[in-house]
Amino acid sequence: MTIKILGSGCPNCLKLEANAKEAIENLGLEDIKIEHVTDISEIINFGVMSVPAIAIDETVKSAGRVLTVDEIKDLIN
């Protein structure tokens, strides 16, 4: 499984990435890879118009808000 954080590196994007890392750690999963995508053209290819966004296995699950650790855990499960 791959989780992509889509965003420019703003504080909200970094918080979403931190929450994703914490969710993975809390679930005890080691086979999930996190990538932070900052390339605007790649973000646009996902169809995202507002960041931060999170994509799991190339499918955007949320955009425009910072998900909590629990919300991310629900998406993973």
VOTOR-708955 format. One record per residue (C-alpha): residue in three letters; y, x, z. Coordinates in Angstrom, 2 decimals, always signed. Each point is the difference from the previous one (the first is absolute). Example, Ala and Ser with C-alpha at 12.3 -4.5 7.8 and 13.67 -1.06 7.14 Angstrom:
2
 resn       Y       X       Z
  ALA   -4.50  +12.30   +7.80
  SER   +3.44   +1.37   -0.66
% end
This chain:
77
 resn       Y       X       Z
  MET   +0.00   +0.00   +0.00
  THR   +3.49   +1.21   -0.81
  ILE   +3.20   -1.27   +1.58
  LYS   +3.24   +0.69   -1.82
  ILE   +3.37   -0.26   +1.69
  LEU   +2.58   -0.74   -2.68
  GLY   +3.55   +1.04   +0.75
  SER   +2.65   +2.66   -0.21
  GLY   -0.66   +1.56   +3.38
  CYS   +2.52   -2.12   +1.89
  PRO   -0.51   -0.60   +3.75
  ASN   -1.76   -3.34   -0.66
  CYS   -2.37   +1.66   -2.48
  LEU   -0.82   +2.72   +2.51
  LYS   -0.58   -2.60   +2.73
  LEU   -2.38   -1.94   -2.27
  GLU   -1.91   +3.22   -0.71
  ALA   -0.19   +0.80   +3.73
  ASN   -1.27   -3.53   +0.72
  ALA   -2.65   +0.36   -2.70
  LYS   -1.18   +3.31   +1.47
  GLU   -0.15   -1.56   +3.46
  ALA   -1.96   -3.00   -1.32
  ILE   -2.56   +2.30   -1.62
  GLU   -0.28   +2.04   +3.18
  ASN   -0.40   -3.13   +2.16
  LEU   -2.80   -1.25   -2.25
  GLY   -1.74   +3.36   +0.18
  LEU   -0.15   +0.32   -3.77
  GLU   +0.02   +3.44   -1.58
  ASP   -0.68   -0.79   -3.65
  ILE   +3.38   -1.61   -0.72
  LYS   +2.55   +2.10   -1.84
  ILE   +3.75   -0.63   +0.32
  GLU   +2.42   +0.93   -2.75
  HIS   +3.78   -0.37   +0.06
  VAL   +1.32   -0.89   -3.46
  THR   +3.69   +0.82   -0.46
  ASP   +0.16   +0.07   -3.81
  ILE   +2.14   -2.99   -1.00
  SER   -1.79   -0.50   -3.33
  GLU   -3.39   -0.13   +1.75
  ILE   +1.37   -2.47   +2.57
  ILE   +1.31   -2.18   -2.83
  ASN   -3.43   +0.15   -1.68
  PHE   -1.37   -1.72   +3.10
  GLY   +2.52   -2.81   -0.58
  VAL   +1.74   +0.69   +3.30
  MET   +3.67   -0.92   +0.13
  SER   +0.68   +0.70   +3.67
  VAL   -1.31   +2.76   +2.22
  PRO   -1.72   +0.88   +2.17
  ALA   -3.20   -1.31   -1.49
  ILE   -3.66   +0.59   +0.70
  ALA   -2.82   -0.04   -2.54
  ILE   -3.67   +0.14   +0.83
  ASP   -2.29   +1.13   -2.80
  GLU   +2.82   -0.44   -2.53
  THR   +0.80   -3.60   +1.07
  VAL   +3.37   -0.63   +1.65
  LYS   -0.54   -1.80   +3.29
  SER   +3.57   -0.13   +1.30
  ALA   +3.49   +0.94   -1.17
  GLY   +3.42   +0.02   +1.56
  ARG   -1.04   +0.23   +3.64
  VAL   -1.59   +2.33   +2.51
  LEU   -3.40   -1.35   +0.98
  THR   -1.17   +0.45   +3.57
  VAL   -3.08   +2.01   +0.87
  ASP   -1.95   -3.22   +0.61
  GLU   +1.07   -1.48   -3.35
  ILE   -1.20   +3.13   -1.78
  LYS   -3.29   -0.06   +1.89
  ASP   -0.52   -3.58   -1.22
  LEU   +0.62   +1.10   -3.60
  ILE   -2.51   +2.83   +0.33
  ASN   -2.66   -2.25   +1.45
% end
